[in-house]
Amino acid sequence: MINLKYFTLAVFIFCLISLISFGWSAEKPKVPSGAIGIPAAPTQAIPLNIAIMPFDIKVDDKTSKYLHAFSLSARLVPRNDSQYAKGAISGKTVTFYADDKFVGTATSGANGVVQIDISENLSSQLNLQVGIHTILAHATHEGHVIKGNGTLGIEKASPKFAFQSVMPVSDAYALGQTVTLGAILTTAVGNHPITHVNVDCISINKSNGSIKTLKTVQTNNQGGFECPITLTQDVFAGNIGQCNLQLGWIGASFVNQNFMKTIGEYKIIGCLLPGMHQSNSCPPGCERVTGPPLCCK
């Protein structure tokens, strides 16, 4: 026979234990091991802010001559076949620099090609020396700068001389006389003056091809210069003309790091035999094509 007293006590203890266990588990959720005292937090995905560039800029390598006009070009090439790259390569403003010097801007066409033409005047302002120069092209897309690099090779240019006058004016000069040859040094293309450079005043011996430097002068702000040259036998050596006239050549020579060597010649006539001077009272056979006769008497 069950003792009612002990049975009642057992039921009471069981209910108490169940109540305590239920209340504890409801108010105190279990915490993963290793994080005692720290409430568990739900796991969240961290968003990655990756800038997607839809195109690259491919700058074309170019060559030109010093102070000549030239062009720069680039292509906007789609990257990774992105869905919106086809729309991104057209209508983009691209800025060009040459060795950190601003050159200009242009807009890409439907095929992604962009080109900028540099005039002779702008080329003169840029003054890119002979050698290899770095070309930078950049555009922006959704706040991001996209860059491309290329090279521009500058080669030596050809200069030219334009002789203006010889002073004093004479049909035939005497040995030992000093004449002043005036000229302008310019670029062969565009006729831009080449300023503040050294020019050699020379005599040219046509018989053996030798060239002798007589004096070195410098061009002015307009590319002009004057060569005072004393007429020695070297100027006329081996060049005997008709009617006792002797032909000679004086001129100028120029070369530097940006220009190829060029020589300008100026023909001159002299009366070099002792005691002879120019005359228009000449024997038959000394007639000129135009004008009065000329001889040395």
matplotlib code that plots the C-alpha trace (Angstrom):
import matplotlib.pyplot as plt

x = [0.0, 1.5, 2.2, 0.2, 2.6, 5.7, 3.8, 2.6, 6.2, 7.6, 5.1, 5.9, 9.6, 9.1, 7.0, 9.4, 12.3, 10.4, 9.4, 12.9, 14.3, 11.7, 12.2, 16.0, 16.0, 13.5, 15.4, 19.0, 19.6, 22.7, 25.9, 28.3, 31.5, 34.3, 32.0, 30.9, 29.2, 28.9, 25.5, 25.5, 25.1, 23.5, 25.9, 25.7, 27.3, 29.8, 29.2, 32.4, 32.7, 34.5, 34.9, 34.1, 36.0, 34.2, 37.2, 40.9, 42.7, 45.3, 47.5, 49.1, 52.9, 53.8, 56.8, 57.3, 60.0, 61.1, 58.6, 56.5, 52.8, 51.7, 48.8, 48.0, 45.5, 44.1, 41.5, 39.0, 38.9, 36.0, 37.2, 35.9, 33.1, 31.1, 27.5, 27.7, 31.2, 29.8, 28.1, 31.0, 33.6, 31.8, 31.3, 34.1, 36.3, 40.0, 42.7, 46.2, 49.5, 53.1, 55.7, 53.1, 52.5, 48.8, 48.2, 44.5, 41.2, 39.1, 36.0, 35.9, 33.9, 31.5, 34.4, 36.2, 38.9, 40.0, 42.5, 43.9, 45.9, 48.8, 49.5, 53.0, 52.3, 51.3, 54.2, 56.5, 54.9, 55.3, 59.0, 59.4, 63.1, 64.5, 64.1, 61.4, 58.5, 55.7, 52.2, 49.4, 45.7, 43.0, 39.2, 36.7, 33.9, 31.5, 34.0, 36.9, 40.0, 41.1, 44.6, 46.7, 50.3, 52.2, 55.3, 56.1, 59.5, 60.8, 63.4, 65.7, 64.2, 65.7, 66.5, 67.1, 68.9, 67.3, 70.1, 68.9, 71.9, 75.6, 77.0, 78.5, 76.8, 79.2, 79.4, 82.9, 84.8, 88.6, 90.8, 91.1, 87.8, 85.3, 81.7, 78.7, 76.4, 72.9, 70.5, 67.6, 67.6, 64.2, 62.6, 62.1, 58.5, 56.4, 59.3, 59.4, 62.5, 65.2, 66.3, 69.3, 71.4, 75.0, 75.6, 79.0, 80.1, 82.0, 84.0, 83.5, 86.2, 84.4, 87.6, 88.1, 84.9, 86.5, 84.6, 86.4, 84.7, 85.6, 83.4, 80.5, 77.6, 74.1, 70.7, 68.4, 64.7, 63.7, 66.2, 68.4, 72.1, 75.0, 78.3, 81.3, 83.7, 87.0, 87.6, 90.8, 92.2, 90.5, 87.1, 88.1, 90.7, 90.4, 87.4, 88.6, 85.9, 85.9, 87.4, 89.7, 86.7, 87.0, 84.0, 83.8, 81.3, 80.7, 77.8, 76.7, 76.4, 74.2, 73.5, 72.5, 70.7, 67.3, 68.3, 70.2, 73.2, 72.5, 74.8, 73.7, 75.8, 76.1, 78.0, 80.3, 82.6, 86.0, 88.8, 91.8, 94.6, 97.1, 96.1, 92.8, 89.3, 85.9, 85.1, 82.2, 84.6, 85.3, 86.7, 84.4, 83.2, 82.6, 79.0, 76.4, 73.1, 71.5, 73.0, 76.4, 79.6, 81.6, 85.3, 88.5, 91.0]
y = [0.0, 3.4, 5.9, 9.0, 11.3, 10.2, 10.0, 13.6, 14.8, 13.0, 14.6, 18.0, 17.6, 16.5, 19.5, 21.9, 20.4, 20.6, 24.2, 25.3, 23.6, 25.1, 28.6, 28.4, 27.2, 29.9, 32.8, 31.6, 30.2, 28.2, 29.9, 28.1, 26.8, 29.2, 32.3, 32.1, 35.3, 36.7, 36.4, 34.7, 37.0, 36.0, 35.5, 38.3, 38.5, 41.3, 43.3, 43.8, 47.2, 46.2, 48.9, 47.3, 49.0, 48.2, 49.2, 49.7, 52.5, 51.3, 54.2, 53.8, 54.4, 57.2, 58.9, 62.4, 65.0, 67.9, 70.8, 69.0, 68.4, 65.0, 63.1, 61.0, 58.2, 55.6, 52.8, 52.1, 48.3, 46.5, 44.5, 41.0, 41.4, 43.4, 43.9, 47.7, 48.1, 48.6, 51.7, 52.9, 53.0, 55.7, 59.3, 59.2, 62.2, 61.3, 63.6, 63.3, 64.3, 64.2, 64.0, 65.5, 68.4, 68.8, 68.2, 68.2, 66.3, 64.4, 62.2, 58.5, 57.4, 54.5, 52.1, 53.3, 55.1, 58.6, 60.9, 64.3, 66.3, 68.5, 71.5, 72.8, 75.8, 73.6, 71.3, 74.4, 75.3, 71.8, 71.8, 68.0, 67.3, 64.5, 61.2, 59.0, 60.6, 59.1, 59.6, 59.3, 59.1, 58.9, 59.0, 58.7, 56.1, 56.4, 58.4, 56.1, 57.1, 54.7, 55.3, 54.1, 54.7, 54.8, 56.4, 59.2, 59.1, 62.5, 62.4, 65.1, 67.6, 69.2, 73.0, 75.3, 78.6, 81.6, 84.0, 87.6, 89.7, 90.2, 93.6, 95.6, 95.0, 94.2, 92.2, 91.0, 91.3, 91.7, 89.3, 90.2, 92.1, 91.4, 90.8, 90.2, 87.4, 87.8, 84.8, 83.4, 79.8, 78.2, 74.7, 73.1, 72.4, 75.4, 77.9, 78.4, 80.4, 78.5, 80.9, 81.3, 78.5, 78.5, 78.7, 78.2, 80.7, 78.7, 78.7, 75.9, 74.6, 73.0, 71.5, 69.1, 69.4, 70.7, 73.0, 75.5, 77.1, 80.8, 82.1, 81.0, 83.2, 82.9, 83.3, 86.0, 86.0, 85.8, 83.1, 85.7, 86.0, 87.7, 86.1, 88.5, 86.6, 87.8, 86.6, 84.6, 82.3, 79.4, 80.7, 80.7, 77.9, 75.9, 77.8, 79.8, 81.6, 83.2, 86.7, 86.4, 86.0, 83.5, 81.8, 80.9, 79.7, 81.0, 79.9, 78.6, 75.2, 74.1, 71.0, 70.3, 67.7, 68.4, 69.1, 67.2, 68.9, 71.2, 73.5, 76.6, 77.8, 81.3, 81.8, 84.8, 86.2, 87.8, 89.5, 87.8, 88.4, 91.1, 94.6, 93.5, 94.9, 94.4, 96.2, 96.5, 97.4, 93.8, 92.1, 90.0, 86.8, 88.2, 89.2, 88.3, 86.8, 89.9, 93.2, 94.7, 92.6, 91.8, 91.0, 91.5, 94.0]
z = [0.0, -1.2, 1.5, 0.5, 2.3, 0.3, -2.9, -2.6, -1.8, -4.8, -7.2, -5.7, -6.2, -9.8, -10.7, -9.1, -11.0, -14.3, -13.7, -12.9, -16.0, -18.3, -16.9, -17.2, -20.8, -21.9, -20.3, -20.8, -24.3, -24.6, -25.9, -28.1, -26.4, -26.5, -26.3, -22.7, -21.6, -25.2, -26.9, -30.3, -33.3, -36.5, -39.5, -42.2, -45.7, -46.0, -49.3, -51.5, -53.1, -56.3, -59.0, -62.4, -65.2, -68.5, -70.8, -71.1, -72.9, -75.4, -76.6, -80.0, -80.3, -82.7, -84.3, -85.6, -86.3, -84.1, -84.3, -87.0, -86.7, -85.5, -84.1, -81.0, -80.9, -78.6, -78.5, -75.8, -75.6, -73.8, -70.8, -70.1, -72.6, -70.0, -70.9, -70.8, -72.4, -75.9, -74.7, -72.6, -75.4, -77.5, -76.5, -73.8, -73.4, -73.4, -72.2, -73.6, -71.9, -73.3, -70.5, -68.1, -70.6, -71.4, -75.1, -75.6, -75.4, -77.9, -77.8, -78.7, -81.7, -81.9, -82.5, -79.4, -81.4, -80.3, -82.1, -81.5, -84.2, -83.0, -85.3, -86.0, -83.7, -80.8, -81.5, -81.3, -77.9, -76.6, -77.8, -77.4, -77.8, -80.0, -78.1, -76.6, -74.8, -72.6, -73.7, -71.1, -72.0, -69.4, -69.2, -66.3, -65.8, -62.9, -60.9, -61.6, -63.7, -66.5, -67.8, -70.7, -71.8, -75.0, -76.5, -79.0, -80.7, -81.9, -84.6, -86.0, -88.4, -91.5, -91.2, -94.2, -94.9, -96.7, -97.7, -97.8, -98.9, -99.1, -98.1, -99.7, -103.0, -105.8, -109.0, -108.2, -105.0, -104.3, -102.5, -98.8, -98.8, -96.0, -96.9, -94.6, -95.6, -94.1, -93.7, -91.8, -90.4, -90.4, -90.3, -93.6, -92.9, -91.8, -92.1, -88.3, -87.2, -85.3, -82.6, -80.4, -81.9, -83.1, -86.8, -88.5, -91.2, -93.8, -97.0, -99.5, -101.8, -104.7, -106.2, -103.3, -101.4, -98.2, -95.9, -93.6, -90.6, -90.5, -87.6, -85.3, -84.7, -83.1, -84.5, -83.1, -82.1, -85.8, -86.7, -88.5, -88.4, -90.2, -91.2, -91.7, -94.0, -95.3, -98.8, -98.8, -101.5, -99.7, -100.8, -104.5, -104.7, -107.9, -109.2, -112.3, -114.3, -117.7, -118.2, -115.2, -112.9, -110.2, -108.6, -105.0, -102.4, -98.9, -96.7, -93.4, -91.7, -88.8, -86.8, -83.2, -81.1, -82.7, -86.3, -89.0, -90.5, -93.3, -95.4, -97.3, -100.2, -101.6, -104.9, -105.0, -107.8, -107.3, -109.1, -107.5, -109.9, -108.8, -109.8, -111.4, -110.5, -112.0, -115.2, -117.6, -120.5, -121.5, -124.6, -126.7, -125.2, -121.7, -122.4, -119.8, -120.5, -119.1, -118.2, -119.2, -119.6, -116.5, -116.4, -114.3, -115.9]

ax = plt.figure().add_subplot(projection="3d")
ax.plot(x, y, z, "-o")
ax.set_aspect("equal")
plt.show()
